[in-house]
């Protein structure tokens, strides 16, 4: 890339986007592709052949030799199998070919991807199917074609397919409501997402010296450093040169892929940072976020850094989330969650708001399980992460509007207030409809809902297909009632009043960390699933299966399979962490402690032999030996519990064993080890400390 080029000159240069297609496809084929992208209509085979040939020529001209169907299996990361464009000529040569059939469908081996019992291991065939709504792109000299992934019998094996289906359903049901408000121009409703991505950057040399970071992505041992985030001096602070160089290259590579990377800054915790993109449709946002996480890791290595996406890589300081900013818009330019200057008069907005509140109240367990993982269990509930109780923050202004509707009383003009900060050089500005609540899991932030519970490593596809399906269900219910009404305006007011009265308990505008809130949520009958296991066992409740099956998002068998996959991933994650702790303690920590204890004993003996006071060494030695004994006993307990978990045949029984027995045993084992770190000299401690990890960049 020419270093003098501005981003607009190379933005999307590695994407087979609208501009490229317009320039290289016949108009009839281009229009067919646009119809497929906008309406979901099938692309005729002859048009697919033309698109494939043009796509191949474009990719080869940019240095590509291979293509791959890029898909998102239930592993949570992406997958790809590369095939060359080469086709033998029969005379010892080759030609470069790429057919419409190869574009539309691939057949990767599906036997080793998680299926949750949907297919046996010997049933290896799976299919990848082109997602024409997401543009192909070039990565590492390979043409990447975004695809859905299913089994030989058609069962869903990926995270993309339910999201695509949910987007269709939410469009269909919301259009029914819009027609009742007289909107005849909108032909499609689209959910949009802007996922803010938090992450840590640490030095690669210190990373390589930590077995726990290498194998689990988080530190399993580590005493709290003298300084954490209490000074609030890292948030929005100056970027170090090394981090700035990384961020600049990351932006450039993301922009080449057409990813709308917009904002970058230091986050609250030391060594923590954030990238936020511009909103785009849910499906594209999910693809872009997967690419963003991949590129973060890749580019960090080029700068001698490692990008950590674990939700809680360091104990005692803020973890990393992924704030899922969700909104819904029409193709005729309306943001359906924009309250306008007088939300009390915007009945369409109020109906959308009430539908969302009702959906969150009725299906809170689904939203909780959409964010459930072993890593996120370490994060939720403190240090700027929301609590595990689902609630919605709407702010004082909207609260007044809903209260007035419920009580059927008139409301004075609530136009937005203008602020004057008292400095002539600074212009007056309008106050937003809501403040920000850092402790709320779901906050209305002006024209969108910010769902803050997602973990940094999560795919956003799961959360958004669940949010879309819930909203579609409520739109369906509202539309059905209002379509049958004799007087639309009267029925609308009654519906709003009833919905607010029945579902206002989901609204909470206060401090989500306060003990009083956890007492209050019990009175409101709001569920509190404190762990991944608590949440995942709710997945196949009949009322939840019903909404997914009604709209053909997932079958009951597919839901059960996802529940089993997620439980299995949870069990394996905790088991790997527990085994890693044992390995580190046995091979590094305990030997280092015993070695230092031996040196202390020799020092004590020398002092005693010449009648010198050895009380300091004796006290230190006793403390170290006592802690070492505690560590040794905790290691044995953990070892026994792992063996017990391994004989559990039922996934849920095993998961409860990991949650209730092994995780507390890991905490008991960590406590003496972290205490020992504070007693040993730094040059005798066998692994890099938190100070080295967080501050040596």
Residue pairs with C-beta under 8 A, 6 or more apart in sequence:
1 10
1 252
1 256
7 251
7 252
7 255
10 252
10 255
10 256
11 255
11 256
11 258
12 19
12 255
12 256
12 257
12 258
13 256
14 62
14 137
14 138
14 139
14 256
14 257
14 258
15 135
15 136
15 137
15 138
15 257
15 258
16 55
16 58
16 59
16 135
16 136
16 137
16 143
17 135
17 258
18 34
18 135
20 58
21 30
21 33
21 51
21 54
22 30
24 54
24 57
24 58
25 33
25 50
25 51
25 54
26 50
28 47
29 47
29 50
29 51
32 43
32 44
32 47
33 43
33 47
33 51
33 132
35 41
36 42
36 43
36 132
36 133
37 132
37 133
38 188
38 331
39 188
40 133
40 168
43 51
43 104
43 132
45 100
45 101
46 100
47 100
48 100
48 101
48 103
48 104
49 99
49 100
50 100
51 100
51 103
52 98
52 99
52 100
52 102
52 103
53 98
55 98
55 103
55 136
55 143
56 67
56 85
56 96
56 97
56 98
56 143
59 67
59 138
59 143
60 85
60 96
62 138
63 141
64 85
64 138
64 141
64 142
64 143
65 84
65 85
65 86
65 141
65 142
66 82
66 83
66 84
66 85
66 141
66 142
66 143
67 82
67 83
67 85
67 98
67 102
67 142
67 143
67 144
67 145
68 80
68 81
68 82
68 83
68 142
68 143
68 144
68 145
69 80
69 81
69 106
69 108
69 128
69 130
69 145
69 147
70 78
70 79
70 80
70 144
70 145
70 146
70 147
71 78
71 79
71 80
71 108
71 128
71 146
71 147
71 148
71 149
71 158
71 160
72 78
72 79
72 149
72 158
72 159
72 160
72 286
72 290
72 459
72 461
73 79
73 113
73 114
73 149
73 157
73 158
73 159
74 113
74 114
74 115
74 116
74 157
74 158
74 159
74 562
74 565
75 113
75 114
76 159
76 457
76 458
76 459
76 569
77 290
77 294
78 290
78 294
79 108
79 113
79 149
80 142
80 144
81 106
81 108
82 142
83 102
85 96
85 97
85 98
86 94
86 95
86 96
87 94
87 95
87 96
87 97
88 94
89 95
103 130
103 145
104 129
104 130
105 127
105 128
105 129
105 130
106 127
106 128
106 147
107 125
107 126
107 127
107 128
108 126
108 128
108 149
109 124
109 125
109 126
110 119
110 123
110 124
110 125
110 126
110 149
110 151
110 152
110 157
111 121
111 122
111 123
111 124
113 126
113 149
113 157
114 157
114 565
114 568
114 569
115 151
115 155
115 157
115 561
115 565
116 560
116 561
116 562
116 563
116 564
116 565
116 568
117 560
117 561
117 564
118 151
118 155
118 157
118 557
118 558
118 561
119 151
119 152
119 153
119 155
123 151
123 152
125 151
125 152
126 149
126 150
126 151
126 152
126 157
127 149
127 150
127 151
127 152
128 147
128 148
128 149
129 147
129 148
129 149
129 150
130 145
130 146
130 147
131 146
131 147
131 148
131 160
131 164
131 283
133 164
133 281
133 283
133 284
134 146
134 283
134 284
134 287
135 146
135 258
136 143
136 144
136 145
136 146
137 143
137 144
137 257
137 258
137 291
138 144
139 257
139 291
146 160
146 287
147 160
148 158
148 160
148 161
148 164
149 156
149 157
149 158
149 160
149 161
150 156
150 157
150 158
150 161
151 157
155 555
155 557
155 558
155 561
156 162
156 554
156 558
159 286
159 459
159 461
159 462
160 283
160 286
160 287
160 461
162 461
162 462
162 465
162 548
162 553
162 554
163 282
163 283
163 286
163 461
163 464
163 465
163 468
164 283
165 465
165 551
165 552
165 553
166 464
166 465
166 466
166 468
166 469
166 472
166 551
166 553
167 190
167 191
167 281
167 282
167 283
167 468
169 468
169 469
169 472
169 551
169 553
170 189
170 191
170 328
170 468
170 469
170 471
170 472
170 475
171 188
171 189
171 190
172 472
173 472
173 473
173 475
173 476
173 479
174 189
174 328
174 336
174 471
174 472
174 475
175 186
175 187
175 188
175 189
176 475
176 476
176 479
176 483
177 351
177 475
177 478
177 479
177 482
178 186
178 189
178 330
178 348
180 479
180 482
180 483
180 488
181 347
181 348
183 330
183 332
183 334
185 332
186 330
186 331
186 332
186 334
187 331
187 332
188 330
188 331
189 328
189 329
189 330
189 331
189 336
190 281
190 282
190 328
190 329
190 330
190 331
191 281
191 282
191 326
191 327
191 328
191 464
191 467
191 468
191 471
192 279
192 280
192 281
192 282
192 285
192 326
192 327
192 328
192 329
193 279
193 280
193 281
193 282
193 285
193 286
193 324
193 325
193 326
193 327
193 460
193 464
194 276
194 277
194 278
194 279
194 280
194 285
194 325
194 448
195 277
195 285
195 289
195 322
195 323
195 324
195 325
195 454
195 460
196 274
196 275
196 276
196 321
196 322
196 323
196 325
197 274
197 275
197 276
197 289
197 292
197 293
197 296
197 322
197 456
198 267
198 272
198 273
198 274
198 320
198 321
198 322
198 456
199 272
199 273
199 274
199 275
199 296
199 307
199 308
199 309
199 320
199 456
200 269
200 271
200 272
200 273
200 307
200 308
200 313
200 314
200 320
201 243
201 246
201 271
201 273
201 300
201 305
201 306
201 307
201 308
201 697
202 213
202 271
202 305
202 306
202 308
202 693
202 694
202 697
203 304
203 305
203 306
203 693
203 696
203 697
204 301
204 304
204 305
204 306
205 304
206 688
206 692
206 693
206 696
207 213
207 214
207 306
207 693
208 214
209 687
209 688
210 219
210 687
210 688
210 693
211 580
211 583
211 584
211 588
211 687
212 218
212 219
212 220
212 221
212 577
212 580
212 581
212 584
213 219
213 306
213 308
213 313
215 576
215 580
216 310
216 573
216 576
216 577
216 580
217 308
217 309
217 310
217 313
217 375
217 457
218 308
218 310
218 312
218 313
218 314
218 375
218 378
218 577
219 313
219 314
219 315
219 690
219 693
220 577
220 580
220 581
220 584
220 666
220 670
221 581
221 584
221 585
221 589
221 670
221 673
221 674
221 677
221 687
222 314
222 315
222 674
222 677
222 689
222 690
222 693
223 674
223 675
223 677
223 678
223 689
223 690
224 315
224 316
224 674
224 690
225 689
225 690
225 691
225 694
225 695
226 691
227 270
227 695
228 269
228 270
228 316
228 317
229 235
229 268
229 269
229 270
229 317
229 318
232 268
234 266
234 267
234 268
234 269
234 270
234 272
235 266
235 267
235 268
236 265
236 266
237 266
238 266
239 247
239 266
240 697
242 303
242 304
242 305
242 697
243 266
243 273
243 305
243 697
245 303
246 299
246 300
246 303
246 305
247 264
247 273
247 275
249 299
249 302
249 303
250 261
250 275
250 295
250 296
250 299
251 261
251 264
253 295
253 299
254 261
254 291
254 292
254 295
255 261
257 288
257 291
257 295
258 288
259 277
259 288
259 291
259 292
260 277
260 278
260 279
260 280
260 288
261 275
261 276
261 277
261 292
262 276
262 277
262 278
263 274
263 275
263 276
264 273
264 274
264 275
264 276
265 273
265 274
266 272
266 273
266 274
267 273
267 274
267 318
267 320
268 317
268 318
268 383
268 384
269 314
269 317
269 318
269 319
269 383
269 694
270 317
270 694
270 695
271 693
271 694
271 695
271 697
272 317
272 318
272 320
275 292
275 296
277 285
277 288
277 289
277 292
279 285
279 325
279 327
279 448
280 288
282 326
282 460
282 464
282 468
285 460
285 464
286 459
286 460
286 461
286 464
289 322
289 459
289 460
290 459
293 309
293 457
296 307
296 309
297 306
297 307
297 309
300 306
300 307
305 697
308 320
309 320
309 456
309 457
310 319
310 320
310 375
310 456
310 457
311 319
311 320
311 321
311 373
311 375
311 376
311 378
311 379
311 455
311 456
311 457
312 319
312 320
312 375
312 378
312 379
313 319
313 320
314 690
314 693
314 694
315 378
317 383
317 694
318 383
318 384
318 385
319 378
319 379
319 383
319 385
319 455
319 456
320 379
320 455
320 456
321 379
321 385
321 452
321 453
321 454
321 455
321 456
322 454
322 455
322 456
322 458
322 460
323 450
323 451
323 452
323 454
324 450
324 451
324 452
324 454
324 460
324 463
324 464
324 467
325 445
325 448
325 449
325 450
325 451
326 448
326 449
326 450
326 451
326 464
326 467
327 335
327 336
327 337
327 447
327 448
327 449
328 335
328 336
328 337
328 352
328 471
329 335
329 336
330 336
335 447
336 348
336 349
336 352
337 349
337 352
337 353
337 356
337 444
337 447
337 448
337 449
338 349
338 446
338 447
339 346
339 349
339 353
339 398
339 433
339 447
340 346
340 349
341 415
341 416
342 413
342 414
342 415
343 349
343 350
343 397
343 398
343 401
343 414
343 433
344 350
344 401
344 404
344 405
344 411
344 414
347 492
347 496
350 401
350 405
350 496
351 478
351 492
351 495
351 496
353 394
353 398
353 402
353 444
354 495
354 496
354 499
354 500
354 503
355 471
355 474
355 475
355 478
355 499
356 392
356 449
356 471
356 474
357 392
357 394
357 499
357 500
357 503
357 504
357 506
357 507
358 474
358 499
358 502
358 503
359 470
359 471
359 473
359 474
360 367
360 390
360 392
360 442
360 470
360 506
361 503
361 505
361 506
362 470
362 503
363 466
363 470
363 473
363 544
363 547
364 390
364 506
364 526
364 527
365 527
365 529
365 535
365 538
365 541
365 544
366 466
366 470
366 538
366 539
366 544
367 390
367 441
367 442
367 451
367 453
367 463
367 466
367 467
367 470
368 388
368 390
368 453
368 527
368 529
368 535
368 538
369 529
369 535
369 536
369 538
369 539
369 566
370 454
370 462
370 463
370 466
370 467
371 380
371 453
371 454
371 455
371 458
371 463
372 529
372 531
372 532
372 535
372 536
372 566
372 570
373 455
373 457
373 458
373 532
373 566
373 569
373 570
373 573
374 532
374 569
374 570
374 573
374 574
374 577
375 455
375 457
375 573
376 453
376 454
376 455
376 458
376 532
377 531
377 532
379 385
379 455
380 386
380 387
380 388
380 453
381 387
381 388
381 513
381 530
382 513
384 438
385 452
385 453
386 439
386 440
386 441
386 452
386 453
386 512
387 439
387 441
387 512
387 513
387 517
387 518
387 528
388 528
388 529
388 530
389 441
389 512
389 517
389 518
389 521
389 526
389 527
389 528
390 441
390 442
390 453
390 506
390 526
390 527
391 440
391 441
391 442
391 506
391 507
391 508
391 512
391 521
391 526
392 440
392 442
392 443
392 444
392 449
392 506
392 507
392 508
393 434
393 437
393 440
393 442
393 443
393 444
393 507
393 508
393 509
394 402
394 434
394 444
394 507
394 509
395 433
395 434
395 435
395 444
395 509
396 434
396 435
396 509
397 414
397 416
397 433
397 434
398 433
398 434
398 444
399 507
399 509
400 411
400 414
401 411
401 414
402 500
402 504
402 507
404 410
404 411
405 493
405 496
405 497
405 500
406 497
406 500
406 501
406 504
408 497
416 430
416 431
416 432
416 433
417 430
417 431
418 428
418 429
418 430
418 431
419 428
419 429
419 430
419 431
420 428
432 445
432 446
433 444
433 446
434 443
434 444
434 445
434 446
436 443
436 445
437 443
437 509
437 512
439 511
439 512
439 513
440 452
440 508
440 512
441 451
441 452
441 453
441 512
442 449
442 450
442 451
442 452
442 453
443 449
443 450
443 452
444 450
451 463
451 467
454 460
454 463
465 553
469 547
469 548
469 551
469 553
470 547
472 551
473 547
473 550
473 551
478 495
481 491
481 495
482 488
482 491
482 492
482 495
485 491
485 492
505 524
505 525
505 526
506 524
506 526
508 517
508 520
508 521
510 517
511 517
518 528
521 528
522 528
529 535
529 538
531 659
532 566
532 570
532 655
532 659
533 567
533 570
533 652
533 655
533 656
533 658
533 659
536 563
536 566
536 567
536 570
536 655
537 563
537 652
538 544
539 559
539 560
539 562
539 563
539 566
540 556
540 559
540 560
540 563
544 559
545 556
545 559
547 553
548 554
548 555
548 559
549 555
549 556
554 562
564 651
567 651
567 652
567 654
567 655
568 651
570 655
570 658
571 645
571 651
571 654
571 655
571 658
574 658
574 659
574 662
574 663
575 642
575 645
575 646
575 658
575 662
577 666
578 638
578 641
578 642
578 662
578 665
578 666
579 642
581 638
581 666
581 669
581 670
582 635
582 638
582 639
582 642
584 687
585 631
585 635
585 669
585 673
586 635
588 686
588 687
589 631
589 673
589 676
589 686
589 687
590 628
590 631
590 632
590 635
591 686
592 680
592 684
592 685
592 686
593 624
593 627
593 628
593 631
593 676
593 680
594 628
595 684
596 624
596 680
596 681
596 684
597 621
597 624
597 625
597 628
600 617
600 620
600 621
600 624
601 621
603 614
603 617
604 614
604 617
604 618
604 621
607 613
607 614
607 617
608 614
620 679
623 679
624 676
624 679
624 680
627 672
627 675
627 676
627 679
628 672
628 676
630 671
630 672
631 669
631 672
631 673
631 676
634 665
634 668
634 669
634 672
635 669
637 665
637 668
637 669
638 662
638 665
638 666
638 669
641 657
641 661
641 662
641 665
642 662
644 657
644 661
645 654
645 657
645 658
645 661
645 662
648 654
648 657
677 685
677 689
682 689
